């Protein structure tokens, strides 16, 4: 089954051709306006687990079409575990589901989604291994693959993956997990190879959707390392040595913030290089594959604290689109986000990610957020998540009615 295509009406082009034939003079056709797109995130380990229960795929597709989705972000790699046929990740979830169903669930989902006119993007958690200390990547590369803070503590040694004392009295991990160091030897190569394997084995995929493509968030967050406060990551011996080798500078530490701006810029570049490597490898296999990323919406926090320069990734054509996760109960804040995105020169490649799950018991508020985002000028959006919608019949019904009514 070929990938679904969605093109604007050709009426304007035909009209221009007719006018040209009648007048004998050149008529410039107006540019085509592409239809708006709506993504729907589908969790690997949520309540529905469609890749472990392929009999649930028809309901997913029905719901996706009902709520106006055009694209599915289907999670296939999380915590170093794979819901696809992989030799480089722990493929136990895939193997178990395939053996039970007698077929490849991801291949079946691709077939059925395309038949329904839906695009499918493989959603992968890049640098977070969740709580999986036994991931094949770690067994192969060792503990040096994991981030180290400025006190020399590996995240692997954090109790319950939380910031240890004395810092733990004030700081907290925003997302406790085993976090990989993008600058550590072998990490970028292994991740790139894993995702290339995915794209190779599933040529029907429409896209590769990158998540957790950043440094860890620590609360409260600090605006970069130059102030010498907070928890700072990437201080493994090999990583600091590589920084010195490439820049001739010494990385800052506990007692000195000298070269802090250069250190932050260098680590930011390591993330950008990882995105570029993943794109280069995947697009060599499928030049039409859309590369996208779920990103942090706050410009300063993403850039300074998480070293995630996603606007550069768009500017440098490393992504086809980005999805800022503007999950909030604060409608005014959401409107500010949407206005900023809509006013950006990159607006046509930014989809606003909405925390629909926050309003499982308040469907009207979910619809109000959708209206607010589009009234602000944003066109494309994404809903988190299918699992939350499937669990809340009233929310699903409201979204269906809204999709039917149109903007």
ZICOR-V718277 format. One record per pair of residues at least 24 apart in sequence whose C-alpha atoms are under 8 Angstrom apart, sorted by the first residue. I is the first residue (numbers start at 1). J is the second residue. If there is no record, write none. Layout:
I|J + I|J
This chain:
1|111 + 1|114 + 1|115 + 2|114 + 2|204 + 3|114 + 3|119 + 3|204 + 3|206 + 4|114 + 4|115 + 4|117 + 4|118 + 4|119 + 5|117 + 6|34 + 6|35 + 7|34 + 7|35 + 8|32 + 8|33 + 8|34 + 8|35 + 36|379 + 36|380 + 37|69 + 37|70 + 37|71 + 37|379 + 37|380 + 37|381 + 38|68 + 38|69 + 38|70 + 38|71 + 38|351 + 38|380 + 38|381 + 38|382 + 38|383 + 39|69 + 39|70 + 39|71 + 39|72 + 39|73 + 39|381 + 39|382 + 39|383 + 40|64 + 40|69 + 40|71 + 40|72 + 40|73 + 40|382 + 40|383 + 40|384 + 40|385 + 40|386 + 41|72 + 41|73 + 41|74 + 41|75 + 41|382 + 41|383 + 41|384 + 41|385 + 41|386 + 42|72 + 42|73 + 42|74 + 42|75 + 42|385 + 42|386 + 42|387 + 43|74 + 43|75 + 43|385 + 43|386 + 43|387 + 44|74 + 44|75 + 44|76 + 44|77 + 44|78 + 44|83 + 46|387 + 47|387 + 47|391 + 48|387 + 48|390 + 51|83 + 51|94 + 51|97 + 51|105 + 51|106 + 52|93 + 52|94 + 52|96 + 52|97 + 52|105 + 53|97 + 53|101 + 54|101 + 54|105 + 54|108 + 54|109 + 57|109 + 58|112 + 60|386 + 61|112 + 61|113 + 61|116 + 63|390 + 63|396 + 64|386 + 65|118 + 66|399 + 66|400 + 66|403 + 66|404 + 67|396 + 67|399 + 67|400 + 67|401 + 67|402 + 67|403 + 68|400 + 68|403 + 68|404 + 69|118 + 70|117 + 70|118 + 70|119 + 71|118 + 71|119 + 71|120 + 71|121 + 72|118 + 72|119 + 72|120 + 72|121 + 73|120 + 73|121 + 73|122 + 73|123 + 73|209 + 74|120 + 74|121 + 74|122 + 74|123 + 75|122 + 75|123 + 75|124 + 76|122 + 76|123 + 76|124 + 77|123 + 77|124 + 77|125 + 78|124 + 78|125 + 78|128 + 78|129 + 78|130 + 79|125 + 79|128 + 79|129 + 79|130 + 79|131 + 79|132 + 79|135 + 80|129 + 80|132 + 80|135 + 80|136 + 80|137 + 81|135 + 84|198 + 85|198 + 85|201 + 86|194 + 86|197 + 86|198 + 88|136 + 88|137 + 88|190 + 88|193 + 88|194 + 89|135 + 89|136 + 89|137 + 89|194 + 90|135 + 90|136 + 107|202 + 110|204 + 110|205 + 119|205 + 119|206 + 120|205 + 120|206 + 120|207 + 121|205 + 121|206 + 121|207 + 121|208 + 121|209 + 122|205 + 122|207 + 122|208 + 122|209 + 123|208 + 123|209 + 123|210 + 123|211 + 124|208 + 124|209 + 124|210 + 124|211 + 125|210 + 125|211 + 125|212 + 125|213 + 126|191 + 126|210 + 126|211 + 126|212 + 126|213 + 127|179 + 127|180 + 127|181 + 127|182 + 127|212 + 127|213 + 127|214 + 127|215 + 128|177 + 128|178 + 128|179 + 128|180 + 128|212 + 129|177 + 129|178 + 129|179 + 129|180 + 130|176 + 130|177 + 130|178 + 130|179 + 131|161 + 131|176 + 131|177 + 131|178 + 132|178 + 133|178 + 137|190 + 141|186 + 141|187 + 144|184 + 144|236 + 144|238 + 145|180 + 145|181 + 145|184 + 145|185 + 145|186 + 145|187 + 146|178 + 146|179 + 146|180 + 146|181 + 146|184 + 147|179 + 147|180 + 147|181 + 147|233 + 147|234 + 147|235 + 147|236 + 148|233 + 148|234 + 148|235 + 148|236 + 149|231 + 149|232 + 149|233 + 149|234 + 149|235 + 149|236 + 150|231 + 150|232 + 150|233 + 150|234 + 150|235 + 150|253 + 150|254 + 151|253 + 151|254 + 152|235 + 152|236 + 155|179 + 171|218 + 171|219 + 171|220 + 171|230 + 171|231 + 172|218 + 172|219 + 172|220 + 173|216 + 173|217 + 173|218 + 173|219 + 174|216 + 174|217 + 174|218 + 174|219 + 175|216 + 175|217 + 175|218 + 179|215 + 179|216 + 181|234 + 182|270 + 182|271 + 182|274 + 183|234 + 183|239 + 183|267 + 183|270 + 184|238 + 184|239 + 185|238 + 188|274 + 188|277 + 191|278 + 192|274 + 192|277 + 192|278 + 192|281 + 193|281 + 195|278 + 195|282 + 196|278 + 196|281 + 196|282 + 196|285 + 199|282 + 199|285 + 199|286 + 200|285 + 203|286 + 205|289 + 206|288 + 206|289 + 206|290 + 207|289 + 207|290 + 207|291 + 207|292 + 208|289 + 208|290 + 208|291 + 208|292 + 209|291 + 209|292 + 209|293 + 209|294 + 210|291 + 210|292 + 210|293 + 210|294 + 211|293 + 211|294 + 211|295 + 212|294 + 212|295 + 213|271 + 213|293 + 213|295 + 213|308 + 214|271 + 214|306 + 214|307 + 214|308 + 215|305 + 215|306 + 215|307 + 215|308 + 216|306 + 217|305 + 217|306 + 221|301 + 221|305 + 222|304 + 222|305 + 223|300 + 223|301 + 223|304 + 223|305 + 224|261 + 224|264 + 224|304 + 224|305 + 225|257 + 225|260 + 225|261 + 225|264 + 226|257 + 226|258 + 226|260 + 226|261 + 227|257 + 228|254 + 228|256 + 228|257 + 234|267 + 264|304 + 264|307 + 265|307 + 267|307 + 268|303 + 268|307 + 268|308 + 268|309 + 271|307 + 271|308 + 272|308 + 272|309 + 272|313 + 275|313 + 275|318 + 276|318 + 279|318 + 279|319 + 290|319 + 290|320 + 291|318 + 291|319 + 291|320 + 291|321 + 292|319 + 292|320 + 292|321 + 292|322 + 292|323 + 293|319 + 293|321 + 293|322 + 293|323 + 294|322 + 294|323 + 294|324 + 294|325 + 295|322 + 295|323 + 295|324 + 295|325 + 296|324 + 296|325 + 296|326 + 297|324 + 297|325 + 297|326 + 297|337 + 314|346 + 314|349 + 315|346 + 320|349 + 321|349 + 321|350 + 321|351 + 322|349 + 322|350 + 322|351 + 323|350 + 323|351 + 323|352 + 323|353 + 323|381 + 323|382 + 324|350 + 324|351 + 324|352 + 324|353 + 325|352 + 325|353 + 325|354 + 325|355 + 326|352 + 326|353 + 326|354 + 326|355 + 327|353 + 327|354 + 327|355 + 327|356 + 328|354 + 328|355 + 328|358 + 329|358 + 331|369 + 334|369 + 334|373 + 335|372 + 335|373 + 335|376 + 338|373 + 338|374 + 338|376 + 338|377 + 338|378 + 339|373 + 339|376 + 339|377 + 339|378 + 341|378 + 342|376 + 342|377 + 342|378 + 342|379 + 343|377 + 347|378 + 348|379 + 350|380 + 351|378 + 351|379 + 351|380 + 351|381 + 351|382 + 352|378 + 352|380 + 352|381 + 352|382 + 353|381 + 353|382 + 353|383 + 353|384 + 354|381 + 354|382 + 354|383 + 354|384 + 355|383 + 355|384 + 355|385 + 356|383 + 356|384 + 356|385 + 356|388 + 356|389 + 357|384 + 357|385 + 357|388 + 357|389 + 359|395 + 360|388 + 360|389 + 360|392 + 360|394 + 360|395 + 361|392 + 361|394 + 361|395 + 362|395 + 363|394 + 363|395 + 363|398 + 363|399 + 364|398 + 366|395 + 367|398 + 367|399 + 367|402 + 371|407
